Amino acid sequence: MNLNDYSFYKELSTDALDFLSKNLKPINIKEGNILFFQGDVCENILFLTSGRVRLYIQSQDADEITLYELKSGEQCIVNTASTLSQTKAIGSAVTLSDIEGYLLDVSSVKELAHMSSEYQSFLFSIYTLRMGHLAQLVNDIKFKRLDERVLEWLISQDREIIYITHEEIANNLGSSRVVISRTLKDLEHSGKVLLTRGAIKVM
């Protein structure tokens, strides 16, 4: 097993490690695949060991907004809440790259939590972390100007040149392509970005 990025893993007892080795199912999924849709009831929890996954919600008008991105060593609260409570997922998950990881079914997840206080603590910690992130997202939407949010999002990509469409930015920020295009033009006029075909350079 390759779960070393997970904080609880090295603290598990021998019994818990043996239990995981018997019940984890390895997966390998290509970029651009939906892991679950908004409204699905998840039957397994994903332990991601490589790659990135985007969690997002979609309105009836098909507008999207990104909730967060999942990376190696992180567990998704949308996936976890749906699996443990057997209720509909509040969002969808799509692979942003090829991913590798493991799936653990609902009964095994509950058994692991019963066996391991370390895993219980990990579950509480991810809820605290993600709830803080979602609270910040709501705060940004309500109180920050869109040009600030767009520029902050571009900077957070940690690349000088970002190859992305205006539609993809709109989906990440819960806006429309037309509004994002207009905002990017304003940012370009103020010298903060440079727009080229299919790419944006952060100045």
N, C-alpha and C positions, 0 to 999 in steps of 0.2 A: 504494500500500500504506500501511496505517496501523499500523505496528509500532513507533512511537516510544516506547511504554512499555517495550519490551524493551531491556535494557541492552546487548545485543550489536549491535543493529541499526545504530546510527550508526557502528559501527566496521567494518562489513563492506566488503569490497573491491567495486569496480564489477562484477567478474565474479560475485561472490556475490549482489549485489543483482539483477543481470540474471537469474541463475538462479532466485531466489525469485519474481521478477515473472512468470516463465514457468510456474512449477510450483505456486504457491499457489492454492488454490481458496477463494474467499470463501463464507462461510456466514452465515445469519441464522436463528436458531432461537428459538421462543417459550418462555416460562416453563413449567416443569413437564414438559419432555421429557427422556427418558433418552438420554444420548449413547452409553453402552455399559453393558452389564450385567457384574456379577461373573461371571467364567468365559469372557467373550468374548475373542477374540484381536483386538486393535486393529490396523487397517491404516493409520491416519493419526494424526498428532499435531496436536492443536489449539493454535493460537496465538490466545489470547483477547484481543480488543481492547475489548470492552464487555460488562458484565454480570457475573454471578456463577454459579459452578458448585459444587455440593456433591459431595464424594467420600466414600463411605461403604462399610462392609462389612456384610454381613447373615449371621446365623447360620441354621442349618437350621430353627430355630424362628421365623424371620422377624424376630428382634430386630435392630435396627440400631444402629450407632454411627458418628458422623461422624469421618472421618479429618482432613479439613481442607476449607476453602473456597478455590476458585481465583478469582483476580481478574485484571483486565487487566494484562498484562506478566509473568504467571507461566505456567509450563509444568508440567503435571501429571506427577508421577513414575510414577503408576500407569499412565497412558496411555503415557508414554514407554517405560517398562520393557516393557510388553506389546508395543508396536509394534516396538521395536528387537530384542527377543529372540524375537518371535513366539510368546509364551507367553500363557497365560490371565491376564486382568486379576484382581488380587486384590480389587478393589472395583468399585463401580458409580459412575456419574456422572450427576447430574440437574441441569438448569438451574434456578437459584433466581430468575432473572429472564429477560427476553428477552436474548439474547446475540448478539454479532457477533464475527466472527473469520475465521481462515483455517485450512484443513487442508493438511497436507503429507504425502504418502505416504511409506512406509517407505524406499524406495530413494532418494528425494530428500532425506530427513532424513540418511541416511548420507552422501550425496554432499556435503551442506552442511557436515557435521561434518568431512569430509575437506578441503573447500576452505577452511574458516575456523577458525583457532585460537580466535578470539573466541567462536564458537558452541560449540566444545568446552569452553571455560572456563565458559560459561553452563550447559551441561549438568551439569558437575561441581558447580557452585554450587547448583543446585536440588536435587541429591541431598543435599548437606550440609545445606541449609536444611530440607528436609522430613524427613530422618532425625532431626534435632534436635527438630522438632515432634512427630514420632511417639513419640520417646523420652519427651518431656514428657507426652504423652497417657497412655502406659503408667504413668509415675510417678504421675500424678494419680489414675488409676483404682485403683492399688494402695495409695497412701498417704494420699490426701485423703478426708475425709468427704464424703458426697454433698451435704450442705447447702452446704459450701464450694464444691464444683464447680458446683452449680446457681447460686449467687449470683454466682460469677465469670463463668459463661457469660452470665447476664443482663446483668451490667455490661459485658461485652465487646461486646454488641450496640449500645452507645453511643447508647441512646435511653432517655428517662425512662419512656415507656410502650411496652411491647412487645406487639404483637398476635400472639398465638401460642397454640396449644393445648398442653395438658400432654403429649399424645401426641407432638407435634413435639419438645418438649424431651427427652422420653424417648428418641426416636430419635437425637437429637444426642449424648446422653450415655451411651447404651448401657444404659438402665434400662427400667423398665416404667412405664406411665401411672399405675398405682395408687401405686407408690412415689414417683414425682415429685409427684403430687397431695398425698400425705401430707407430703413434704418442704417443698413450697410453703406448706402450712398452718402448719407449724412456723416457717418463715421469717416468715410473716405475724404469728404470735403474738409473735415476738421483735421486731416492728416494722421488719423489713428490707425487706419488700415489701408491697404492697397488691394483693389479688386482686379483679378484677372479671370479669364475663362476657366471655370471649374476650380478656382483656388482663391484663397484669401491670405494675404501677408499681413501679419500684425507688426505695425511700425513701432 
